[in-house]
């Protein structure tokens, strides 16, 4: 190859490299609230960048105090994707204060999202002997159930929403965002198909959860929890609620009671004390799963695997 040809080849390579660097440099800075949302956004941004997660892995989003680095991520964000104030009422003011110019998307408000209302009381199935109000100490838990990420159809819808919003901020990479969202939806469909197959033999599983976080998963995969030790906001249950759950267990109608790694295990120990009911751990936030683009379908499979494991 002649010297001039070498120079031309090197110039062409440099132009391609500089274009790629410019494309990455123009990618919006994104902040998200929890790991499932981080995964969906990371899938859309794959190959271009990654979002910063605000609520650290293993912490409850229902109540949280921002660390300085997390506050800084909000301050620097061009876009913020979060579930919404139904899950994290504490975060709304922080976003308004620290990210006033960012594009902010509440995922529960995305048109087409399946949104369910909170279930009332500790027992979700009628209890013949129940003669009292077993709601959490008279507190009102009406309103939208915020745990919508456990419905894979919502996850797919949100991938599209994230891709659309990022394309507006970064039109040069719009095709990448759209292609990544499409691939992510296929991955979710594959996970959901496997989950449906795995759960089919245990459709009649009788179980109680720690807090009412799984309604979306149950509705999508034709399961039904009998009750929850804590309400959907994960507030500490009072004596009346614990006694109501123990009533289900005394009737012999429960195969398994699930605790969660983020919360006090003693409540589960209390409701199963003196019984042979199996206790297991289920995690709606996947605190033991590596974060990233593959996290979301892995989370759905992990919830399914824990339910199947309980039935064995």
GUKE-768995 format. One record per residue (C-alpha): x, z, y; residue number from 0. Coordinates in steps of 0.001 Angstrom, whole numbers, plus 500000, padded with zeros to 6 digits. Each point is the difference from the previous one (the first is absolute). Layout:
BEGIN
- X  Z  Y  NUM $
...
***
This chain:
BEGIN
- 500000  500000  500000  0 $
- 501325  499072  503441  1 $
- 500642  502592  502701  2 $
- 497075  498690  502041  3 $
- 497688  500203  496990  4 $
- 501111  503585  499365  5 $
- 499346  500859  503623  6 $
- 496520  498474  499798  7 $
- 499192  501889  496812  8 $
- 501196  503272  501494  9 $
- 498014  499391  503170  10 $
- 496886  499320  497953  11 $
- 500474  503162  497967  12 $
- 500555  502015  503151  13 $
- 496811  498593  501504  14 $
- 497997  500935  496909  15 $
- 501535  503478  499946  16 $
- 499345  500574  503691  17 $
- 496396  498858  499581  18 $
- 499515  502399  497107  19 $
- 501519  502864  501978  20 $
- 497778  499186  502969  21 $
- 496919  499938  497770  22 $
- 500830  503435  498600  23 $
- 500824  501341  503452  24 $
- 496553  498981  501239  25 $
- 498153  501772  497191  26 $
- 497761  502711  501493  27 $
- 500853  503657  499569  28 $
- 497207  501574  497990  29 $
- 498972  503596  499318  30 $
- 497556  501108  497305  31 $
- 498505  503315  498981  32 $
- 500178  500499  496217  33 $
- 501822  498515  497015  34 $
- 497152  497754  498745  35 $
- 499734  498393  503432  36 $
- 503787  499747  500256  37 $
- 499978  498063  496739  38 $
- 497316  497541  501064  39 $
- 501722  499315  503311  40 $
- 503415  499783  498320  41 $
- 498581  497398  497614  42 $
- 498832  497877  502917  43 $
- 503345  500406  501802  44 $
- 502125  499499  496879  45 $
- 503110  497971  500752  46 $
- 499686  500596  503736  47 $
- 499940  503746  500558  48 $
- 498352  503260  499001  49 $
- 497648  502463  501693  50 $
- 500877  503594  500834  51 $
- 497867  502677  498328  52 $
- 498765  502884  502147  53 $
- 498706  502511  497419  54 $
- 502903  500813  497722  55 $
- 499631  499532  496270  56 $
- 498562  503029  498227  57 $
- 498208  501428  503059  58 $
- 496251  500148  500506  59 $
- 498725  497643  502722  60 $
- 496999  502253  500659  61 $
- 502188  502308  502081  62 $
- 503527  499161  501144  63 $
- 502520  500649  502771  64 $
- 502081  497049  501179  65 $
- 503760  500295  499831  66 $
- 502052  498544  502887  67 $
- 501066  496952  497964  68 $
- 496384  499266  499099  69 $
- 498909  500332  503613  70 $
- 502780  497595  500968  71 $
- 498745  497460  497452  72 $
- 496627  500069  501732  73 $
- 501597  499634  503414  74 $
- 501928  496913  498896  75 $
- 497138  498347  498094  76 $
- 498526  496641  500964  77 $
- 497222  500585  497476  78 $
- 498532  503048  498252  79 $
- 497929  499765  496822  80 $
- 498250  503174  498867  81 $
- 496945  501077  498038  82 $
- 498305  501611  502992  83 $
- 498933  503359  501418  84 $
- 497757  500771  497040  85 $
- 503216  500600  498025  86 $
- 502367  501079  502764  87 $
- 498175  501310  503068  88 $
- 503285  501449  501262  89 $
- 501645  496555  500167  90 $
- 497602  498302  502403  91 $
- 501270  501803  503094  92 $
- 503626  499424  498986  93 $
- 499390  496258  499719  94 $
- 498212  499917  503360  95 $
- 502849  501928  501639  96 $
- 503058  498554  498290  97 $
- 498917  496415  499299  98 $
- 497645  499097  502866  99 $
- 501055  496334  500053  100 $
- 500115  499423  496234  101 $
- 497440  498028  498041  102 $
- 498134  502711  498081  103 $
- 497937  499239  496891  104 $
- 497792  502589  498352  105 $
- 499723  498626  496491  106 $
- 496694  501708  499214  107 $
- 498557  498082  502973  108 $
- 501147  496570  498797  109 $
- 496848  497859  499527  110 $
- 499034  499705  496358  111 $
- 501664  503258  498934  112 $
- 498013  501971  497444  113 $
- 499347  503391  501596  114 $
- 498290  502780  498036  115 $
- 498451  503186  501306  116 $
- 501361  503390  498996  117 $
- 498353  501506  496950  118 $
- 498406  503365  500681  119 $
- 500519  503182  498031  120 $
- 502419  500948  497246  121 $
- 497947  498360  497255  122 $
- 499366  496268  500100  123 $
- 497675  500013  496987  124 $
- 496734  501956  500006  125 $
- 500445  503441  498467  126 $
- 496970  501420  498246  127 $
- 500820  503642  500700  128 $
- 501039  499506  503599  129 $
- 497962  502120  502356  130 $
- 502302  500234  502979  131 $
- 501713  497828  502551  132 $
- 503497  499388  498702  133 $
- 501300  498161  503044  134 $
- 503245  501306  501476  135 $
- 498991  503236  501734  136 $
- 497439  498240  502192  137 $
- 502491  497577  501572  138 $
- 498739  496507  500767  139 $
- 501819  497299  498044  140 $
- 497717  497142  500964  141 $
- 501424  496708  501204  142 $
- 502205  497296  498545  143 $
- 502229  500730  497025  144 $
- 503444  498863  501231  145 $
- 501686  499445  496614  146 $
- 499143  496302  500016  147 $
- 503451  498815  498893  148 $
- 499082  500898  496407  149 $
- 497609  497040  499896  150 $
- 502167  496954  499189  151 $
- 497532  497701  501740  152 $
- 500667  501882  503216  153 $
- 503726  499638  499394  154 $
- 499642  496242  499685  155 $
- 497891  499780  503140  156 $
- 502508  502055  501955  157 $
- 502843  497695  498946  158 $
- 498173  497177  501763  159 $
- 499402  502120  503080  160 $
- 503668  501020  500213  161 $
- 501129  496385  499605  162 $
- 497614  498835  502724  163 $
- 501084  502669  502478  164 $
- 503710  499469  499386  165 $
- 499559  496227  500341  166 $
- 498559  500539  503479  167 $
- 503069  502021  500972  168 $
- 502457  497744  498198  169 $
- 498530  496485  499636  170 $
- 503327  498509  498868  171 $
- 499675  501959  496741  172 $
- 496237  499609  499550  173 $
- 500429  497892  496853  174 $
- 502244  502650  498420  175 $
- 497489  502763  500722  176 $
- 497141  497942  498552  177 $
- 501953  499069  496862  178 $
- 501079  503593  499430  179 $
- 496425  501251  500413  180 $
- 498761  497425  497490  181 $
- 502660  501015  497469  182 $
- 499183  503665  500582  183 $
- 496316  499392  499290  184 $
- 500875  498318  496710  185 $
- 502118  503008  499041  186 $
- 497125  502364  500788  187 $
- 497595  497857  497962  188 $
- 502361  500151  497028  189 $
- 500299  503779  500267  190 $
- 496221  500420  500319  191 $
- 499359  497822  496950  192 $
- 502397  502100  497922  193 $
- 498472  503230  501296  194 $
- 496486  498865  499117  195 $
- 501180  499216  496476  196 $
- 501775  503353  499648  197 $
- 497065  502032  501321  198 $
- 497281  498304  497958  199 $
- 500403  502309  496965  200 $
- 499700  503146  502176  201 $
- 497012  499007  502123  202 $
- 498279  503279  499093  203 $
- 502939  502257  500864  204 $
- 498795  503312  501440  205 $
- 502372  501197  502682  206 $
- 500290  502095  503138  207 $
- 502471  499187  502795  208 $
- 501790  502302  502386  209 $
- 498586  498427  503139  210 $
- 497464  497250  500452  211 $
- 502487  497151  500486  212 $
- 499164  497657  497128  213 $
- 496483  498783  500735  214 $
- 501202  496483  500858  215 $
- 502000  499702  496784  216 $
- 497085  501356  497973  217 $
- 497504  497603  501569  218 $
- 502218  496963  499463  219 $
- 500840  500816  496382  220 $
- 496677  501472  498839  221 $
- 501069  503634  499615  222 $
- 498332  503151  501297  223 $
- 501651  503343  500743  224 $
- 497754  502997  499362  225 $
- 501208  501888  503045  226 $
- 502873  501052  502247  227 $
- 501575  503394  500555  228 $
- 500590  499166  503669  229 $
- 498089  497775  502400  230 $
- 501233  496605  501126  231 $
- 502061  501468  502836  232 $
- 501954  502135  497494  233 $
- 498993  503246  501746  234 $
- 500379  503169  497938  235 $
- 496908  500579  497854  236 $
- 497983  503182  500395  237 $
- 498781  502237  497156  238 $
- 496617  498248  499785  239 $
- 501583  496606  499503  240 $
- 502452  501275  497382  241 $
- 497148  501687  498132  242 $
- 498003  496763  500076  243 $
- 502879  498120  498361  244 $
- 500446  502772  497447  245 $
- 496309  499556  499207  246 $
- 500639  496412  498924  247 $
- 502890  501128  497820  248 $
- 498010  502848  498408  249 $
- 497419  497442  498928  250 $
- 502706  498262  497980  251 $
- 499575  496752  501874  252 $
- 503575  499529  501196  253 $
- 502876  498321  498146  254 $
- 502619  500366  502696  255 $
- 500614  501545  503433  256 $
- 502489  498224  502250  257 $
- 502260  501686  502522  258 $
- 502099  498263  502670  259 $
- 503679  500546  500841  260 $
- 499340  500472  503738  261 $
- 497629  502957  499597  262 $
- 499745  503548  498660  263 $
- 499886  499911  496202  264 $
- 498482  503485  499784  265 $
- 496501  498669  500663  266 $
- 500174  497871  496852  267 $
- 501339  502941  498021  268 $
- 497060  502081  501231  269 $
- 497276  497549  498973  270 $
- 501410  499425  496505  271 $
- 500963  503628  499323  272 $
- 498751  501130  496601  273 $
- 499130  496481  498861  274 $
- 501719  497349  497930  275 $
- 499444  497273  502574  276 $
- 503058  497835  500516  277 $
- 501722  499992  503390  278 $
- 501929  496968  501229  279 $
- 501399  498634  503242  280 $
- 498669  496978  501852  281 $
- 501309  498822  503361  282 $
- 498070  497772  502425  283 $
- 503146  499528  502093  284 $
- 502492  499241  497240  285 $
- 502642  502462  501155  286 $
- 502186  499274  496946  287 $
- 499877  496204  500380  288 $
- 502784  498204  501840  289 $
- 498732  498671  503340  290 $
- 499967  496310  500774  291 $
- 498055  496798  499318  292 $
- 499432  500827  496321  293 $
- 498674  503484  500722  294 $
- 496305  499176  500492  295 $
- 499188  498403  496609  296 $
- 502235  502619  498362  297 $
- 497911  502747  501642  298 $
- 496757  498564  498626  299 $
- 501526  499785  496525  300 $
- 501321  503570  500261  301 $
- 496526  501391  500769  302 $
- 498627  498078  497027  303 $
- 502817  501184  497730  304 $
- 499312  503658  500837  305 $
- 496314  499605  499167  306 $
- 500814  498270  496721  307 $
- 502594  502648  499185  308 $
- 497429  502726  500500  309 $
- 497692  498350  497487  310 $
- 502621  499980  497244  311 $
***
